[in-house]
Structure formats: C-alpha cells, structure tokens
C-alpha cells in the first residue's frame, strides 16, 4: 500500500518502521520540513516529504499522528486530494497539562478527542494506535492465534474504513477489536482501563462492554481525574511529550 504518515514523533516513527518492514511504501512528514527528517528516513525506511505530499501519496491510507493542539493548524485542504474511500487514522490523545493546554470542547465530555479531530479534518477518521506505547508497536506484534496477543480497539463511524484498518492492525501483529463508533472512543482514551494496558482481545471486549456506550458524567470525572494524576506523575519525572 501507499501510506502517508503526518507526524514523525514516537507513534508515527514506530508505524513507519513496521509498515516499511511489511513492504508498504511509506511517506512521512513533520511540521519542520523533510530536510529535518534524515535520521527518521534512515531509521524507518520511509521517504521524508511535506505534509501535503504525505497526504497526496497516501492513496491507500493516511495516518495523522501529531499533538492534538496542532490539529487546527493543518492546512484546511490537506486531505482534499485523498480518495474518499481512503481510511484516515487518528492516533491523538489529549494531554492538557503536559502539552496541549485546555481545549474547551474536550473538557465537557460532550465530544471525544477523535470527534473533535474529525470536525477539523472534515473527513471520517478511524481511532486506533492511541492506547499502545510506541515501542510496543515495534516490539510486541505477534502472529494471529498467539495466546495473549495484544489487542487494539478500533473505533469509527465509517464501517468500511474501520474494516480496512482492522485488517492492517492484524497484519502489524495485534488483534483488532471493534470499539464501536467514534462517539464511543472515549473508552480507549487516557485515564480509562484500556489505556496502555496491552489487554488480550477477550479482556478488552469485557472492559469495553462493562463501561457501556454513553459516557456518564461520573465516568468523565473519574477518567479525567485518573489522567490528571498520570500527567502529574509524568511531570514530576520530567517526561516530555512530542
């Protein structure tokens, strides 16, 4: 496949490594220009391009994996040339304390992170790869049927795009679990039990089912508090996010 990756941070680079290993042609971009990505090219085997070129060349798949606060700064017509059937993956997570600042629409719980991203991109998105550590994408993929194989939740309102992405997740070495609509993707956001947990498919499905589909005010407060504690701990350890 021809795959464009917009964002060359931890997740973008990890996906580029694995996807090129699998024989896909990968084009990767950052906000500073392809001339700053020579190390990433050597490490991943992907071709460094501009964000516009990554979108143009990503005729089979486009991955948007940049800090949430930078989503509104993307060119408004970035995806205009991308075929309508091409899945657009969103890997974003909201880190208000450490990186993104407060985004009012995400503070109330009425929108999920990826619904907010979808509004800005103007295209249906598929939420995946947001709840797994980047180095686990590279190191922990296993053949289908392996006991304890890590599963990844995949959420979208576009059934066809979701199916294509679930097949790719399997190819990368993980079980793909249908996590419902984009409005239900709060169940895989930071602060929830599935975030960073590397659960096998049966446990992930149990977890998603136990949370229900409509986020309650109590759940929003609980998971928001969980995430705040995690951010505080990361800040105390001097961890910085890209």
C-alpha positions in Angstrom: 0.0 0.0 0.0 0.9 3.7 -0.4 0.7 5.1 3.1 1.2 8.7 4.2 2.1 9.5 7.9 1.7 13.1 9.1 3.7 13.3 12.2 7.2 11.8 12.9 7.1 11.5 16.6 7.1 8.3 18.6 3.9 6.7 17.2 4.5 8.0 13.6 8.1 6.7 13.5 7.1 3.3 15.1 4.4 2.8 12.5 6.8 3.8 9.7 9.3 1.2 10.8 6.7 -1.6 10.9 4.9 -0.7 7.8 8.0 -0.5 5.7 9.1 -3.8 7.2 5.9 -5.3 5.9 6.6 -4.0 2.4 4.4 -0.9 2.2 5.6 2.3 0.7 5.5 4.9 3.5 5.8 8.7 3.1 6.4 10.6 6.4 6.1 14.3 7.2 6.6 16.6 10.2 5.9 20.3 10.7 9.5 21.4 10.1 10.1 20.0 6.6 11.6 16.9 5.1 15.1 18.2 5.3 14.9 17.7 9.1 13.9 14.0 8.8 17.1 12.4 7.5 17.5 10.4 10.7 13.9 9.3 10.5 14.4 8.2 6.9 17.4 6.1 7.8 15.8 4.6 10.9 12.4 3.8 9.3 13.0 3.3 5.6 10.1 5.8 4.9 10.5 8.7 2.5 10.5 12.1 4.0 8.1 14.6 2.4 6.0 17.6 3.2 2.6 17.1 4.9 0.8 17.9 1.7 2.9 15.3 -0.2 2.3 12.7 2.5 -1.5 13.2 2.0 -1.2 13.1 -1.8 0.9 9.9 -1.8 -1.1 8.2 0.9 -3.7 6.9 -1.6 -4.4 3.7 0.4 -4.0 5.1 4.0 -3.3 8.3 5.8 -2.2 8.5 9.4 -2.5 11.7 11.4 -0.3 11.5 14.5 0.5 15.0 15.7 -0.1 16.7 19.0 -3.8 17.5 19.5 -3.2 21.2 19.9 -1.6 21.3 16.4 -4.6 19.8 14.5 -6.3 23.2 13.8 -3.0 24.4 12.2 -3.1 21.8 9.5 -3.9 23.1 6.0 -7.7 23.2 5.6 -7.4 21.4 2.2 -4.8 18.9 3.4 -7.0 15.8 2.5 -8.8 17.3 -0.5 -6.9 15.1 -3.0 -7.2 11.9 -0.9 -9.7 9.4 -2.3 -12.9 9.3 -0.3 -12.5 5.6 0.4 -9.0 6.0 1.9 -9.1 5.5 5.7 -7.8 8.4 7.7 -6.3 7.2 11.0 -6.2 9.4 14.1 -3.9 8.4 16.9 -4.3 11.5 19.1 -4.6 11.8 22.8 -5.4 14.9 24.9 -2.7 16.0 27.4 -3.9 19.3 28.7 -1.3 19.7 31.4 1.9 18.5 29.7 1.3 19.5 26.0 -2.0 20.6 24.6 -3.3 23.2 27.0 -7.1 23.2 27.7 -9.3 22.6 24.7 -12.8 23.7 25.9 -14.8 21.3 23.7 -12.9 18.4 25.2 -13.3 19.5 28.8 -17.0 19.0 28.9 -17.1 15.3 27.8 -19.6 16.0 25.0 -17.0 15.3 22.3 -14.4 12.6 22.2 -10.9 13.5 21.1 -11.3 11.9 17.7 -14.7 13.5 17.1 -13.0 16.9 17.6 -10.2 15.8 15.2 -12.8 14.6 12.6 -14.5 18.0 12.7 -11.3 19.8 12.0 -10.2 17.4 9.2 -13.6 17.4 7.5 -13.2 13.6 6.9 -14.3 10.5 8.7 -11.5 9.2 10.9 -10.6 5.9 12.5 -9.3 6.0 16.1 -6.5 3.5 16.7 -2.9 3.2 18.0 -3.6 5.8 20.7 -3.6 3.4 23.6 -0.4 1.5 23.0 3.2 2.6 23.7 5.1 3.3 20.5 7.9 0.8 21.2 5.3 -1.9 21.8 4.1 -1.3 18.2 7.7 -2.2 17.0 8.5 -4.9 19.5 5.3 -6.7 20.6 3.4 -7.7 17.5 2.8 -11.5 17.3 1.3 -13.9 14.7 -2.5 -14.4 14.8 -3.6 -17.0 17.2 -0.7 -16.4 19.7 -2.0 -16.8 23.2 -2.2 -13.4 25.0 -1.7 -11.5 21.8 -2.2 -7.8 22.4 -5.4 -6.3 21.1 -6.1 -2.8 19.9 -9.5 -1.0 20.0 -10.6 0.4 16.6 -13.4 3.0 16.6 -15.0 4.8 13.7 -18.3 5.8 12.1 -17.1 4.6 8.7 -17.6 0.8 8.7 -15.6 0.2 5.5 -12.7 2.2 6.7 -12.8 0.5 10.1 -12.7 -2.9 8.5 -9.6 -2.0 6.4 -7.8 -0.6 9.4 -8.7 -3.7 11.5 -7.0 -5.8 8.8 -3.9 -3.6 9.0 -3.8 -4.0 12.8 -3.8 -7.7 12.4 -1.0 -7.5 9.8 1.0 -5.5 12.3 0.7 -8.3 14.8 -2.2 -7.3 17.0 -5.8 -8.5 17.5 -8.2 -5.8 16.3 -11.3 -5.2 18.5 -14.3 -3.3 17.1 -14.7 -0.5 19.7 -17.8 1.0 18.2 -18.5 4.5 16.9 -16.2 7.5 17.2 -18.5 8.8 19.9 -17.8 5.7 21.9 -14.0 6.0 21.6 -13.8 7.7 25.0 -13.4 4.1 26.2 -9.9 4.0 24.9 -8.8 7.5 25.8 -6.2 8.3 28.6 -7.4 7.6 32.1 -9.5 4.6 31.1 -8.6 1.0 32.0 -7.7 0.1 28.4 -5.2 2.9 28.0 -1.7 1.5 27.9 -2.9 -1.8 29.3 -1.9 -4.2 26.4 -5.0 -6.3 27.0 -5.8 -9.5 25.1 -9.0 -9.4 22.9 -11.3 -11.1 25.4 -10.3 -8.8 28.2 -10.6 -5.7 26.1 -14.0 -6.7 24.9 -15.1 -7.3 28.5 -13.7 -3.9 29.5 -15.5 -2.0 26.7 -18.8 -3.8 27.5 -18.5 -3.0 31.2 -18.2 0.7 30.5 -21.4 0.9 28.4 -21.6 3.1 25.3 -22.7 6.5 26.6 -20.2 8.2 28.8 -21.8 9.3 32.1 -20.8 12.4 34.0 -19.4 10.2 36.7 -17.2 8.3 34.2 -16.0 11.5 32.7 -14.9 12.9 36.1 -13.3 9.6 37.1 -11.2 9.1 33.9 -10.3 12.8 33.8 -9.0 12.6 37.3 -7.1 9.4 36.5 -5.5 11.1 33.6 -4.6 14.2 35.6 -2.8 12.1 38.2 -0.9 10.4 35.4 0.1 13.7 33.9 1.2 15.0 37.3 3.4 11.9 37.8 4.9 12.3 34.3 5.7 15.9 35.0 7.3 15.0 38.3 9.5 12.5 36.4 10.5 15.1 33.8 8.8 13.2 31.0 8.1 15.4 27.9 5.7 14.6 25.2 6.1 15.2 21.4 
